[in-house]
Amino acid sequence: MREPLSQHVLGRLVACFLLGMSVLIVVLLGLSMTFDRLTPDDIRGPLLLATLAQTTLAGVAWWLLPWERWSRRAALWVLPVGGAAAATMAAAVPSVALVMALFHLVLVAFVGLSQEPGWPAAFSPLAGAAYVLPLMLMGRWEFGVLAVATVVTSTVCLLGGEVLAWMASQLRRAHALELGRQADMQELLGASTRLSSQIDVAEAADLVAKLAANLLHADAAAVLLPDAAGILSGAGAWCWHEDVAALRLDPAREPRLGEAVRAGRPTALGEWGASASSNGDATWPGSTLLLPLRGTKGPVGAVAVVSTGRMAEFDRFTETMGQTFATQAGLAFERVWATESLRAKALRDELTGLGNRRHAAAMLAGLEPGDAVVMLDFDHFKLVNDELGHATGDAVLCALGDYLRAT
Protein backbone atom coordinates (compact mmCIF):
# COMPACT_ATOMS: atom_id res chain seq x y z
CA MET A 1 0.00 0.00 0.00
CA ARG A 2 1.48 3.33 -1.11
CA GLU A 3 1.61 6.14 1.45
CA PRO A 4 -0.98 8.87 0.63
CA LEU A 5 1.58 11.66 1.11
CA SER A 6 4.62 9.82 -0.19
CA GLN A 7 7.71 11.56 -1.52
CA HIS A 8 6.57 10.72 -5.04
CA VAL A 9 3.18 12.40 -4.54
CA LEU A 10 4.72 15.45 -2.87
CA GLY A 11 7.21 15.83 -5.73
CA ARG A 12 4.36 15.81 -8.24
CA LEU A 13 2.46 18.40 -6.21
CA VAL A 14 5.49 20.70 -6.20
CA ALA A 15 5.88 20.25 -9.95
CA CYS A 16 2.24 21.20 -10.48
CA PHE A 17 2.69 24.25 -8.24
CA LEU A 18 5.74 25.48 -10.16
CA LEU A 19 4.15 24.85 -13.55
CA GLY A 20 1.06 26.68 -12.31
CA MET A 21 3.28 29.64 -11.48
CA SER A 22 4.61 29.49 -15.06
CA VAL A 23 1.07 29.68 -16.41
CA LEU A 24 0.37 32.68 -14.20
CA ILE A 25 3.52 34.42 -15.42
CA VAL A 26 2.42 33.94 -19.01
CA VAL A 27 -0.92 35.52 -18.12
CA LEU A 28 0.83 38.43 -16.37
CA LEU A 29 3.07 38.99 -19.38
CA GLY A 30 0.05 39.15 -21.65
CA LEU A 31 -1.76 41.56 -19.35
CA SER A 32 1.31 43.77 -18.95
CA MET A 33 1.88 43.98 -22.70
CA THR A 34 -1.79 44.80 -23.28
CA PHE A 35 -2.51 47.30 -20.53
CA ASP A 36 0.86 48.52 -19.18
CA ARG A 37 2.46 49.01 -22.62
CA LEU A 38 5.82 47.48 -21.72
CA THR A 39 8.74 49.20 -23.47
CA PRO A 40 11.94 47.43 -24.58
CA ASP A 41 13.93 49.08 -21.78
CA ASP A 42 11.38 48.14 -19.06
CA ILE A 43 13.00 45.70 -16.64
CA ARG A 44 9.72 44.00 -15.75
CA GLY A 45 9.55 42.06 -19.00
CA PRO A 46 12.98 40.40 -18.65
CA LEU A 47 12.25 39.73 -14.99
CA LEU A 48 9.05 37.88 -15.82
CA LEU A 49 10.68 35.99 -18.69
CA ALA A 50 13.57 34.89 -16.46
CA THR A 51 11.13 33.81 -13.78
CA LEU A 52 9.06 31.94 -16.38
CA ALA A 53 12.12 29.99 -17.51
CA GLN A 54 13.07 29.29 -13.89
CA THR A 55 9.67 27.97 -12.78
CA THR A 56 9.13 25.95 -15.98
CA LEU A 57 12.50 24.20 -15.80
CA ALA A 58 12.13 23.62 -12.05
CA GLY A 59 8.60 22.23 -12.52
CA VAL A 60 9.73 19.76 -15.19
CA ALA A 61 12.74 18.73 -13.06
CA TRP A 62 10.55 18.25 -9.97
CA TRP A 63 8.21 16.04 -12.00
CA LEU A 64 11.03 13.79 -13.22
CA LEU A 65 13.29 13.58 -10.14
CA PRO A 66 13.20 10.30 -8.10
CA TRP A 67 11.91 11.80 -4.86
CA GLU A 68 11.13 8.39 -3.33
CA ARG A 69 14.88 7.79 -2.98
CA TRP A 70 15.44 10.87 -0.80
CA SER A 71 14.33 12.03 2.61
CA ARG A 72 11.52 14.48 3.24
CA ARG A 73 14.01 17.29 3.86
CA ALA A 74 14.89 17.28 0.14
CA ALA A 75 11.42 18.68 -0.59
CA LEU A 76 12.40 21.95 1.14
CA TRP A 77 14.36 22.97 -1.94
CA VAL A 78 11.08 24.24 -3.37
CA LEU A 79 11.14 27.15 -0.89
CA PRO A 80 13.97 29.19 -2.44
CA VAL A 81 12.77 28.41 -5.98
CA GLY A 82 9.10 29.21 -5.39
CA GLY A 83 9.85 32.10 -3.01
CA ALA A 84 12.18 33.78 -5.50
CA ALA A 85 9.64 33.41 -8.30
CA ALA A 86 6.82 34.84 -6.18
CA ALA A 87 9.00 37.74 -5.04
CA THR A 88 9.99 38.55 -8.63
CA MET A 89 6.36 38.58 -9.77
CA ALA A 90 5.33 40.79 -6.85
CA ALA A 91 8.09 43.28 -7.69
CA ALA A 92 7.37 43.26 -11.42
CA VAL A 93 3.58 43.46 -11.19
CA PRO A 94 2.56 45.12 -7.87
CA SER A 95 -1.12 44.88 -8.76
CA VAL A 96 -1.03 41.12 -8.12
CA ALA A 97 0.76 41.39 -4.77
CA LEU A 98 -2.19 39.83 -2.93
CA VAL A 99 -2.12 36.89 -5.33
CA MET A 100 1.55 36.45 -4.55
CA ALA A 101 0.67 36.23 -0.85
CA LEU A 102 -1.39 33.17 -1.71
CA PHE A 103 1.68 31.61 -3.33
CA HIS A 104 3.64 32.08 -0.11
CA LEU A 105 0.77 30.49 1.78
CA VAL A 106 0.88 27.55 -0.62
CA LEU A 107 4.63 27.20 -0.04
CA VAL A 108 4.23 27.06 3.73
CA ALA A 109 1.25 24.70 3.30
CA PHE A 110 3.53 22.41 1.32
CA VAL A 111 6.04 22.53 4.18
CA GLY A 112 3.21 21.44 6.46
CA LEU A 113 2.26 18.53 4.18
CA SER A 114 5.82 17.29 3.71
CA GLN A 115 7.36 17.92 7.17
CA GLU A 116 6.51 17.34 10.79
CA PRO A 117 4.62 19.92 12.91
CA GLY A 118 6.88 22.82 13.88
CA TRP A 119 8.46 23.30 10.49
CA PRO A 120 5.72 25.67 9.21
CA ALA A 121 6.17 27.79 12.34
CA ALA A 122 9.87 28.09 11.56
CA PHE A 123 9.27 29.12 7.94
CA SER A 124 6.22 31.40 8.32
CA PRO A 125 8.30 34.50 9.31
CA LEU A 126 10.49 33.90 6.28
CA ALA A 127 7.38 33.65 4.11
CA GLY A 128 6.11 36.98 5.41
CA ALA A 129 9.50 38.63 4.87
CA ALA A 130 9.83 37.16 1.39
CA TYR A 131 6.41 38.56 0.52
CA VAL A 132 6.96 42.08 1.89
CA LEU A 133 10.68 42.67 1.18
CA PRO A 134 10.39 43.02 -2.63
CA LEU A 135 7.51 45.47 -2.24
CA MET A 136 9.46 47.47 0.32
CA LEU A 137 12.55 47.65 -1.89
CA MET A 138 10.46 48.80 -4.83
CA GLY A 139 8.78 51.45 -2.66
CA ARG A 140 5.30 50.25 -3.59
CA TRP A 141 3.59 50.46 -0.19
CA GLU A 142 3.91 52.60 2.91
CA PHE A 143 5.71 51.24 5.97
CA GLY A 144 2.53 50.79 8.04
CA VAL A 145 0.83 48.80 5.31
CA LEU A 146 3.94 46.65 4.89
CA ALA A 147 4.11 45.96 8.65
CA VAL A 148 0.48 44.87 8.75
CA ALA A 149 0.97 42.75 5.63
CA THR A 150 3.99 41.07 7.22
CA VAL A 151 2.10 40.20 10.41
CA VAL A 152 -0.99 39.00 8.58
CA THR A 153 0.94 36.92 6.04
CA SER A 154 3.14 35.33 8.72
CA THR A 155 0.15 34.54 10.96
CA VAL A 156 -1.93 33.03 8.17
CA CYS A 157 1.04 30.96 6.98
CA LEU A 158 1.74 29.81 10.55
CA LEU A 159 -1.83 28.71 11.29
CA GLY A 160 -2.48 27.16 7.89
CA GLY A 161 0.88 25.38 7.75
CA GLU A 162 0.67 23.98 11.28
CA VAL A 163 -2.89 22.72 10.77
CA LEU A 164 -1.85 20.94 7.58
CA ALA A 165 1.28 19.59 9.28
CA TRP A 166 -0.82 18.12 12.09
CA MET A 167 -3.31 16.60 9.63
CA ALA A 168 -0.50 15.16 7.48
CA SER A 169 1.27 13.68 10.51
CA GLN A 170 -1.99 12.05 11.63
CA LEU A 171 -2.50 10.68 8.12
CA ARG A 172 1.02 9.23 8.06
CA ARG A 173 0.52 7.66 11.49
CA ALA A 174 -2.78 6.16 10.36
CA HIS A 175 -1.07 4.78 7.27
CA ALA A 176 1.74 3.28 9.36
CA LEU A 177 -0.85 1.79 11.73
CA GLU A 178 -2.73 0.28 8.79
CA LEU A 179 0.47 -1.27 7.43
CA GLY A 180 1.28 -2.64 10.87
CA ARG A 181 -2.17 -4.17 11.19
CA GLN A 182 -1.88 -5.78 7.78
CA ALA A 183 1.45 -7.29 8.84
CA ASP A 184 -0.12 -8.49 12.10
CA MET A 185 -2.97 -10.15 10.20
CA GLN A 186 -0.45 -11.93 7.98
CA GLU A 187 1.41 -13.02 11.12
CA LEU A 188 -1.85 -14.30 12.61
CA LEU A 189 -2.64 -16.26 9.45
CA GLY A 190 0.86 -17.76 9.43
CA ALA A 191 0.52 -18.64 13.11
CA SER A 192 -2.70 -20.53 12.42
CA THR A 193 -1.00 -22.50 9.65
CA ARG A 194 2.03 -23.39 11.77
CA LEU A 195 -0.04 -24.40 14.79
CA SER A 196 -2.09 -26.80 12.68
CA SER A 197 0.99 -28.97 12.03
CA GLN A 198 2.04 -29.48 15.67
CA ILE A 199 1.89 -32.98 17.17
CA ASP A 200 3.99 -32.57 20.34
CA VAL A 201 2.91 -30.56 23.41
CA ALA A 202 6.39 -29.24 24.30
CA GLU A 203 7.13 -28.15 20.76
CA ALA A 204 3.67 -26.60 20.43
CA ALA A 205 4.18 -24.66 23.69
CA ASP A 206 7.52 -23.23 22.49
CA LEU A 207 5.95 -22.29 19.16
CA VAL A 208 2.93 -20.61 20.81
CA ALA A 209 5.27 -18.55 23.02
CA LYS A 210 7.32 -17.41 20.03
CA LEU A 211 4.26 -16.59 17.92
CA ALA A 212 2.62 -14.67 20.76
CA ALA A 213 5.74 -12.55 21.31
CA ASN A 214 6.04 -11.81 17.59
CA LEU A 215 2.36 -11.09 17.14
CA LEU A 216 2.11 -8.73 20.12
CA HIS A 217 5.58 -7.20 19.58
CA ALA A 218 6.82 -8.30 23.00
CA ASP A 219 10.29 -9.23 24.25
CA ALA A 220 9.51 -12.67 25.68
CA ALA A 221 6.66 -15.07 26.32
CA ALA A 222 5.94 -18.23 28.30
CA VAL A 223 3.12 -20.77 27.99
CA LEU A 224 1.49 -22.19 31.12
CA LEU A 225 -0.60 -25.36 30.92
CA PRO A 226 -2.65 -27.00 33.70
CA ASP A 227 -1.38 -30.06 35.55
CA ALA A 228 -3.50 -32.75 37.21
CA ALA A 229 -4.11 -30.44 40.20
CA GLY A 230 -5.28 -27.56 38.02
CA ILE A 231 -2.14 -25.46 38.65
CA LEU A 232 -0.78 -23.69 35.58
CA SER A 233 2.87 -24.61 35.08
CA GLY A 234 5.45 -23.45 32.56
CA ALA A 235 5.43 -25.71 29.49
CA GLY A 236 7.28 -23.68 26.86
CA ALA A 237 8.90 -20.28 26.37
CA TRP A 238 10.62 -17.92 23.99
CA CYS A 239 13.45 -15.62 25.18
CA TRP A 240 12.43 -16.22 28.79
CA HIS A 241 14.76 -14.90 31.51
CA GLU A 242 14.74 -18.03 33.68
CA ASP A 243 13.83 -21.71 33.72
CA VAL A 244 10.27 -21.81 32.43
CA ALA A 245 9.58 -24.99 34.38
CA ALA A 246 9.77 -22.91 37.58
CA LEU A 247 6.75 -20.82 36.60
CA ARG A 248 3.57 -21.71 38.44
CA LEU A 249 0.19 -20.00 38.70
CA ASP A 250 -2.19 -21.35 41.29
CA PRO A 251 -5.70 -19.96 40.62
CA ALA A 252 -6.63 -20.74 44.22
CA ARG A 253 -3.89 -18.44 45.55
CA GLU A 254 -4.55 -15.72 42.96
CA PRO A 255 -8.36 -15.50 42.70
CA ARG A 256 -8.32 -12.39 40.50
CA LEU A 257 -6.04 -13.98 37.92
CA GLY A 258 -7.82 -17.30 38.17
CA GLU A 259 -11.13 -15.59 37.42
CA ALA A 260 -9.52 -13.74 34.49
CA VAL A 261 -8.26 -17.03 33.05
CA ARG A 262 -11.65 -18.68 33.42
CA ALA A 263 -13.35 -15.69 31.79
CA GLY A 264 -10.82 -15.59 28.95
CA ARG A 265 -9.97 -11.95 29.77
CA PRO A 266 -6.44 -10.57 29.12
CA THR A 267 -4.96 -9.27 32.38
CA ALA A 268 -1.93 -7.01 32.98
CA LEU A 269 0.30 -8.44 35.71
CA GLY A 270 3.04 -5.82 36.00
CA GLU A 271 5.56 -6.79 38.69
CA TRP A 272 3.59 -9.77 39.96
CA GLY A 273 5.19 -11.84 42.63
CA ALA A 274 5.35 -14.84 44.87
CA SER A 275 3.15 -17.39 43.14
CA ALA A 276 4.91 -16.84 39.81
CA SER A 277 7.53 -19.41 40.75
CA SER A 278 7.74 -22.60 42.72
CA ASN A 279 10.50 -21.16 44.92
CA GLY A 280 8.21 -18.31 45.99
CA ASP A 281 10.59 -15.40 45.41
CA ALA A 282 10.60 -14.83 41.64
CA THR A 283 8.63 -12.10 39.90
CA TRP A 284 7.26 -11.61 36.45
CA PRO A 285 9.75 -9.42 34.55
CA GLY A 286 8.82 -5.97 33.26
CA SER A 287 5.22 -5.46 32.17
CA THR A 288 3.44 -8.77 31.67
CA LEU A 289 0.14 -9.53 30.00
CA LEU A 290 -1.55 -12.83 30.83
CA LEU A 291 -3.50 -14.01 27.80
CA PRO A 292 -5.83 -16.99 28.54
CA LEU A 293 -5.88 -19.84 26.03
CA ARG A 294 -9.40 -21.04 25.29
CA GLY A 295 -10.54 -24.34 23.85
CA THR A 296 -13.90 -25.75 22.92
CA LYS A 297 -15.00 -26.26 26.54
CA GLY A 298 -13.23 -23.43 28.35
CA PRO A 299 -9.72 -22.31 29.36
CA VAL A 300 -6.88 -24.71 28.63
CA GLY A 301 -3.97 -22.57 29.87
CA ALA A 302 -2.44 -19.14 29.41
CA VAL A 303 0.46 -17.37 27.75
CA ALA A 304 2.40 -14.67 29.61
CA VAL A 305 3.65 -11.99 27.19
CA VAL A 306 6.42 -9.77 28.56
CA SER A 307 7.67 -6.32 27.57
CA THR A 308 10.72 -4.86 29.35
CA GLY A 309 9.25 -1.39 28.96
CA ARG A 310 5.77 -0.22 29.85
CA MET A 311 3.28 -2.27 27.86
CA ALA A 312 0.86 -0.07 25.95
CA GLU A 313 -2.84 -0.62 26.46
CA PHE A 314 -4.46 -2.70 23.77
CA ASP A 315 -6.82 -1.06 21.33
CA ARG A 316 -9.83 -3.00 20.14
CA PHE A 317 -8.00 -4.41 17.11
CA THR A 318 -4.99 -5.67 19.08
CA GLU A 319 -7.15 -7.13 21.83
CA THR A 320 -9.35 -8.95 19.32
CA MET A 321 -6.31 -10.23 17.45
CA GLY A 322 -4.71 -11.45 20.69
CA GLN A 323 -7.88 -13.26 21.73
CA THR A 324 -8.20 -14.80 18.27
CA PHE A 325 -4.64 -16.10 18.50
CA ALA A 326 -5.27 -17.38 22.04
CA THR A 327 -8.30 -19.29 20.80
CA GLN A 328 -6.27 -20.76 17.90
CA ALA A 329 -3.53 -21.79 20.33
CA GLY A 330 -6.04 -23.32 22.75
CA LEU A 331 -7.65 -25.36 19.98
CA ALA A 332 -4.18 -26.44 18.81
CA PHE A 333 -3.33 -27.75 22.29
CA GLU A 334 -6.65 -29.62 22.45
CA ARG A 335 -5.89 -31.19 19.10
CA VAL A 336 -2.37 -32.17 20.20
CA TRP A 337 -3.69 -33.66 23.44
CA ALA A 338 -6.35 -35.58 21.52
CA THR A 339 -3.71 -36.84 19.09
CA GLU A 340 -1.46 -37.98 21.93
CA SER A 341 -4.40 -39.69 23.63
CA LEU A 342 -5.31 -41.54 20.45
CA ARG A 343 -1.68 -42.49 19.89
CA ALA A 344 -1.42 -43.82 23.45
CA LYS A 345 -4.64 -45.80 23.09
CA ALA A 346 -3.43 -47.25 19.81
CA LEU A 347 -0.36 -48.66 21.61
CA ARG A 348 -2.17 -50.04 24.67
CA ASP A 349 -4.39 -53.04 25.29
CA GLU A 350 -7.82 -51.73 26.26
CA LEU A 351 -8.41 -54.39 28.91
CA THR A 352 -5.10 -54.53 30.79
CA GLY A 353 -3.57 -51.18 29.92
CA LEU A 354 -0.35 -52.96 28.91
CA GLY A 355 1.41 -52.30 25.65
CA ASN A 356 -0.01 -54.17 22.67
CA ARG A 357 1.75 -55.65 19.63
CA ARG A 358 2.31 -52.18 18.09
CA HIS A 359 3.94 -51.04 21.31
CA ALA A 360 6.08 -54.18 21.43
CA ALA A 361 7.18 -53.67 17.81
CA ALA A 362 8.15 -50.08 18.59
CA MET A 363 10.09 -51.15 21.67
CA LEU A 364 11.91 -53.91 19.79
CA ALA A 365 12.82 -51.50 17.01
CA GLY A 366 14.50 -49.28 19.57
CA LEU A 367 16.62 -51.94 21.24
CA GLU A 368 20.32 -51.18 21.65
CA PRO A 369 23.29 -53.37 22.66
CA GLY A 370 23.02 -54.22 26.34
CA ASP A 371 19.20 -54.16 26.47
CA ALA A 372 17.29 -57.25 27.61
CA VAL A 373 13.97 -58.75 26.55
CA VAL A 374 11.81 -60.87 28.91
CA MET A 375 9.06 -63.13 27.52
CA LEU A 376 6.24 -64.49 29.70
CA ASP A 377 4.04 -67.48 28.85
CA PHE A 378 0.76 -67.73 30.79
CA ASP A 379 0.29 -71.53 31.06
CA HIS A 380 -3.15 -73.13 31.07
CA PHE A 381 -5.00 -69.81 30.79
CA LYS A 382 -7.57 -71.46 28.53
CA LEU A 383 -8.73 -73.60 31.48
CA VAL A 384 -9.57 -70.43 33.43
CA ASN A 385 -11.83 -69.20 30.62
CA ASP A 386 -13.42 -72.63 30.10
CA GLU A 387 -14.08 -73.48 33.74
CA LEU A 388 -14.59 -70.08 35.39
CA GLY A 389 -15.82 -67.97 32.47
CA HIS A 390 -14.39 -65.19 30.38
CA ALA A 391 -15.16 -62.52 32.99
CA THR A 392 -12.88 -64.31 35.44
CA GLY A 393 -10.25 -64.67 32.71
CA ASP A 394 -10.40 -60.92 32.08
CA ALA A 395 -9.99 -60.28 35.81
CA VAL A 396 -6.93 -62.54 35.89
CA LEU A 397 -5.38 -60.66 32.95
CA CYS A 398 -6.06 -57.33 34.63
CA ALA A 399 -4.45 -58.58 37.86
CA LEU A 400 -1.41 -59.73 35.86
CA GLY A 401 -1.20 -56.28 34.22
CA ASP A 402 -1.34 -54.55 37.62
CA TYR A 403 1.38 -56.85 38.93
CA LEU A 404 3.66 -56.22 35.97
CA ARG A 405 3.24 -52.46 36.23
CA ALA A 406 3.91 -52.56 39.96
CA THR A 407 7.11 -54.53 39.55
Steps between C-alpha positions, in 0.01 A plus 500: 500500500648833389513781756241773418756779548804316370809674367386416148161668550654805667749538214215498249310759703803730501539455125136595447545805724805623308341437161191683624722796583633485142146519365430800721815674378390452141166658589675791675724556199198516273319741730807721540557521125133582442428750775837622635660549156836347590792672325820323389699665780245406772662256742172330589483306175843334535427433866180315417663311213789390723256392768293313240806305387595430862160368611446298180837325518463442875147361453613253233801397713281452809266279297782275378726479808491172704371650824422159653875440535556808718389616841219745563749781562588499128153640427598827673696602192172627357506791748783704345380422146133580559575789738733668251246463220218643712718790614599581141137503386397721792776749416428498127121520523398666832132476411509124564679527835205344684507206260867456578412478870294194414807344338696547822213341689511206260875465558460486877202264457728271302751512786217391728405209272856376453654563846415442862311758712726790597658548161226737372545712813870530422440603138195728538708810599719440197189475283373833630839665446533353152158640413555852637872559429471535119212745539695700756809518279291615206332765717152380407329521840532714810680364806182455707330301227811285458517431876137391510549288188802332659311413819191380317693292246720341768201421724292349221797293381570385857143390574435345160836322486479360853144374449604322181813365670290353781251348254781356285677352803174337612449363149852355494450343843170350387671362191781350709241351737312349206820345364581363844155347532529339159833349606343380826215334310752322278686391814174372649421304184850350498466412868178311431670303223803411712293399802295260289808283435605449864485150650710541817392701807848632589574609146154655467551694826834643380343594167198668665734706721705614201194582289336692784812712555530574128132572455475736798847653446624390842847407625422156643215260564428184698218246469337358813291183480295336778627194685288231666439731799383788282814710563636677193865408450758616248498274193685703237662840451672736262783730619398440861733632772498187717409132504144490371431182695519708820198709402182411684162671526262365759149639433407422860774730633434772241119522474504811280728341242322168525169671425661685207626171356161335537330799337753510216585864582853638435648630826803726560723357773774762529752403769303202627660293767516200724280245327676555167762243594521181697776644720271785607738791442501557123303773326363549155749719310407845371140551391322169450170424333331170583305382197267202574495215249148380426386170356164359407390449862677783681851612601784260427791714624653843454790677334694770686625768258777722637625845401805646678353847461152617589251295301258720309130445551338292231264664256199306381683359197801374697284354775280318249804372313660378824183319604468346154856370523437372854197309376703353210774397743249347742339296223847392383585369848168313516576343165852402610368351824234308308764374257725386784206329670409315182863405444526367856178302464621355172807359680319362806278200562157631597441234765831486688653835413822322399676566174358313202676352196556847346663614822714186512610551138597859578694393808682224312591741222668722756712234667870576541797281601473415868118506513309191614168350394284288736225274361218364718280201415172475694453120527156340501315832472243335274384286795416817695274623219341157448434415864449840665377711208643778291423767761728321745763464227485875437541564873806274508655688206432833668661375823804385300521845336486673840772270631728563204458876526567490873820303459 
